[in-house]
């Protein structure tokens, strides 16, 4: 059978543990939601910055092409010379680490590229996942402000491994010569940055949960110590009352009972006062019973003394009669003999 202390501990500690667990779960869910929101915002920011970088670089490249076209339109140089100068400028232009530009025409022919053979038609070229690369580029470039395309292919160092990497391209048309200028690069670095941020977020979440768990453990320990202190004050007078009202080892209730001392004025204090009053009544009853018992014993003794006094003369007369009878008996015997 569980003691009152155990019942009090369970009834008070279990709700605290339950609420602590609920708070930890809520905090975990909130942290996960915040991490996902931060991840989404970070991805949007990285792509926004990357897109802005491509758009800025594209404007510089188109300004260069427009400059040579203007030289031709003002009859300073011939159109073939202007185009050749524009192609050479685009071929040599770099930004970032080693990002470059290339030009296709609207029929799908490669006009200029720093690393590929020029003049080939790539209109039917497909990416490693099966999408038509140049057709998508031409479609995106038909937008007056240009457009972005994405596809996947193996990096040169991953050739034959089947490992695909994402490429994001920005393209914009130069209608005067029916050119489409493009630039872009692998965006693995963006995904790597997102992965690093995700690891940081997870570490931050784990650290916060660890702090909360430690604080909750300390709070539970303090609560347990307070409970033990309070329960001791509550249960000590109760146990004293139990001992005062329990049979002793001989199967008898104690004849001498002491008052229970308690300083509190709550329900335990009032209960103790009531028990003390009850014990006082028991003391008075025991004292009265002892007094009556002594009186009865003295009365019985007095009665026995009176009986002894009254029976003494009777016993003397009886003894005399026996002596007379004994003296007369020989005389009668002698008379009958004569």
ZAMARGU-4260 file (C-alpha; in steps of 0.2 Angstrom, whole numbers, plus 5000, padded with zeros to 4 digits):
<rodrens>
0) 5000/5000/5000 | 5007/5017/4995 | 5010/5029/5009 | 5003/5046/5010 | 5020/5054/5006
5) 5021/5044/4990 | 5003/5048/4985 | 5007/5067/4988 | 5023/5066/4978 | 5015/5057/4963
10) 5000/5068/4963 | 5010/5084/4963 | 5025/5079/4953 | 5017/5070/4939 | 5008/5086/4933
15) 5024/5095/4934 | 5033/5082/4923 | 5019/5082/4911 | 5019/5101/4909 | 5038/5101/4907
20) 5037/5088/4893 | 5023/5097/4885 | 5033/5113/4885 | 5049/5104/4878 | 5038/5097/4864
25) 5031/5114/4860 | 5048/5122/4861 | 5055/5109/4849 | 5041/5112/4837 | 5043/5130/4838
30) 5061/5129/4835 | 5059/5117/4820 | 5046/5129/4813 | 5058/5144/4815 | 5072/5134/4808
35) 5062/5130/4792 | 5056/5148/4791 | 5074/5154/4792 | 5080/5141/4780 | 5066/5147/4767
40) 5071/5165/4770 | 5090/5161/4768 | 5087/5152/4752 | 5076/5166/4745 | 5090/5179/4750
45) 5104/5169/4743 | 5095/5166/4726 | 5090/5185/4726 | 5108/5190/4728 | 5114/5177/4715
50) 5100/5183/4703 | 5105/5201/4706 | 5123/5197/4703 | 5119/5189/4686 | 5108/5203/4681
55) 5121/5216/4685 | 5134/5207/4675 | 5122/5205/4661 | 5119/5223/4660 | 5138/5226/4659
60) 5139/5213/4645 | 5125/5220/4635 | 5131/5238/4637 | 5148/5232/4629 | 5138/5224/4614
65) 5127/5240/4612 | 5143/5250/4612 | 5150/5241/4597 | 5133/5241/4588 | 5132/5260/4591
70) 5149/5261/4582 | 5142/5252/4568 | 5126/5261/4567 | 5136/5278/4567 | 5146/5271/4552
75) 5162/5272/4562 | 5166/5253/4558 | 5157/5240/4548 | 5144/5228/4555 | 5156/5212/4553
80) 5170/5222/4562 | 5158/5228/4576 | 5151/5210/4578 | 5168/5203/4579 | 5174/5216/4592
85) 5158/5213/4602 | 5161/5194/4602 | 5179/5196/4607 | 5174/5207/4622 | 5161/5195/4628
90) 5173/5180/4626 | 5186/5189/4637 | 5174/5196/4650 | 5174/5188/4667 | 5166/5192/4684
95) 5166/5183/4701 | 5179/5169/4702 | 5178/5163/4684 | 5161/5166/4678 | 5159/5170/4659
100) 5147/5174/4645 | 5142/5166/4629 | 5131/5171/4614 | 5118/5160/4604 | 5108/5167/4590
105) 5089/5164/4589 | 5091/5150/4577 | 5101/5140/4590 | 5119/5143/4583 | 5133/5145/4595
110) 5140/5162/4591 | 5154/5164/4604 | 5159/5154/4619 | 5176/5154/4628 | 5177/5135/4629
115) 5166/5127/4616 | 5167/5126/4597 | 5158/5140/4589 | 5146/5139/4575 | 5138/5122/4580
120) 5119/5122/4582 | 5113/5117/4599 | 5094/5119/4597 | 5091/5100/4601 | 5104/5099/4615
125) 5097/5091/4631 | 5103/5092/4649 | 5107/5076/4658 | 5089/5075/4665 | 5081/5077/4648
130) 5076/5095/4646 | 5080/5105/4630 | 5093/5118/4637 | 5094/5130/4622 | 5075/5130/4619
135) 5072/5135/4637 | 5086/5148/4636 | 5078/5156/4621 | 5061/5156/4629 | 5067/5164/4644
140) 5077/5177/4634 | 5061/5182/4625 | 5055/5191/4640 | 5060/5210/4638 | 5069/5209/4655
145) 5077/5193/4652 | 5074/5177/4661 | 5081/5162/4671 | 5083/5144/4667 | 5089/5129/4678
150) 5095/5112/4673 | 5106/5098/4679 | 5122/5091/4671 | 5138/5082/4677 | 5152/5094/4681
155) 5168/5091/4671 | 5176/5083/4686 | 5161/5072/4689 | 5160/5065/4671 | 5153/5047/4670
160) 5149/5047/4689 | 5130/5051/4686 | 5132/5064/4699 | 5122/5079/4693 | 5124/5097/4699
165) 5111/5111/4696 | 5115/5126/4684 | 5106/5143/4685 | 5107/5154/4669 | 5101/5171/4666
170) 5099/5176/4647 | 5094/5192/4638 | 5092/5195/4620 | 5100/5208/4609 | 5087/5210/4595
175) 5097/5221/4583 | 5108/5206/4579 | 5096/5192/4585 | 5108/5187/4598 | 5105/5180/4615
180) 5118/5183/4628 | 5119/5171/4643 | 5128/5169/4659 | 5127/5157/4674 | 5135/5144/4685
185) 5133/5129/4696 | 5123/5134/4711 | 5131/5120/4722 | 5139/5134/4733 | 5121/5141/4737
190) 5115/5124/4742 | 5131/5122/4752 | 5128/5138/4761 | 5110/5133/4765 | 5117/5116/4772
195) 5129/5125/4783 | 5116/5137/4789 | 5105/5122/4793 | 5118/5114/4803 | 5120/5130/4813
200) 5101/5131/4816 | 5101/5113/4822 | 5116/5116/4834 | 5107/5132/4840 | 5091/5122/4843
205) 5100/5108/4852 | 5109/5121/4863 | 5092/5129/4867 | 5084/5113/4871 | 5099/5108/4882
210) 5097/5124/4892 | 5079/5122/4894 | 5081/5104/4899 | 5094/5108/4912 | 5084/5122/4919
215) 5069/5111/4920 | 5079/5098/4929 | 5085/5110/4941 | 5067/5117/4944 | 5061/5099/4947
220) 5075/5096/4959 | 5071/5112/4969 | 5053/5107/4968 | 5057/5090/4975 | 5067/5097/4990
225) 5053/5109/4994 | 5041/5095/4993 | 5051/5084/5005 | 5053/5099/5017 | 5034/5103/5017
230) 5029/5085/5017 | 5040/5082/5033 | 5031/5096/5042 | 5014/5089/5036 | 5017/5071/5040
235) 5027/5072/5056 | 5012/5077/5067 | 5001/5064/5057 | 5013/5050/5061 | 5014/5056/5079
240) 4995/5055/5080 | 4995/5038/5073 | 5008/5032/5086 | 4998/5040/5100 | 4982/5031/5095
245) 4990/5014/5091 | 4991/4999/5101 | 5007/4995/5109 | 5017/4979/5107 | 5007/4971/5122
250) 4991/4974/5113 | 4986/4989/5124 | 4983/5007/5121 | 4996/5018/5129 | 4990/5024/5146
255) 5002/5039/5146 | 4999/5050/5130 | 5008/5066/5127 | 5001/5081/5118 | 5007/5084/5100
260) 5016/5100/5096 | 5013/5109/5080 | 5016/5127/5076 | 5005/5128/5060 | 4988/5136/5060
265) 4981/5127/5044 | 4971/5111/5043 | 4985/5100/5050 | 4986/5112/5065 | 4967/5112/5068
270) 4967/5093/5067 | 4982/5092/5079 | 4972/5103/5091 | 4957/5092/5090 | 4967/5076/5093
275) 4976/5085/5108 | 4959/5089/5115 | 4954/5071/5113 | 4970/5065/5121 | 4967/5076/5135
280) 4950/5069/5138 | 4958/5052/5138 | 4970/5057/5151 | 4956/5064/5162 | 4946/5048/5160
285) 4961/5037/5164 | 4964/5048/5180 | 4946/5047/5185 | 4946/5028/5182 | 4962/5026/5192
290) 4954/5037/5207 | 4938/5026/5207 | 4948/5010/5207 | 4958/5016/5222 | 4942/5021/5231
295) 4934/5004/5227 | 4950/4995/5233 | 4950/5005/5250 | 4931/5002/5252 | 4933/4983/5249
300) 4948/4983/5261 | 4937/4992/5275 | 4923/4980/5272 | 4934/4965/5274 | 4941/4972/5290
305) 4923/4974/5297 | 4919/4956/5292 | 4934/4950/5301 | 4929/4960/5317 | 4911/4953/5316
310) 4917/4935/5314 | 4929/4935/5328 | 4917/4933/5343 | 4907/4919/5334 | 4923/4910/5332
315) 4927/4911/5350 | 4910/4904/5356 | 4912/4890/5344 | 4928/4885/5351 | 4922/4885/5369
320) 4907/4874/5364 | 4919/4862/5356 | 4930/4861/5372 | 4914/4858/5384 | 4909/4844/5373
325) 4926/4836/5374 | 4926/4837/5393 | 4909/4829/5395 | 4912/4815/5384 | 4923/4805/5396
330) 4912/4807/5411 | 4897/4799/5401 | 4908/4785/5396 | 4913/4781/5415 | 4894/4782/5421
335) 4889/4769/5408 | 4902/4757/5414 | 4898/4757/5432
</rodrens>
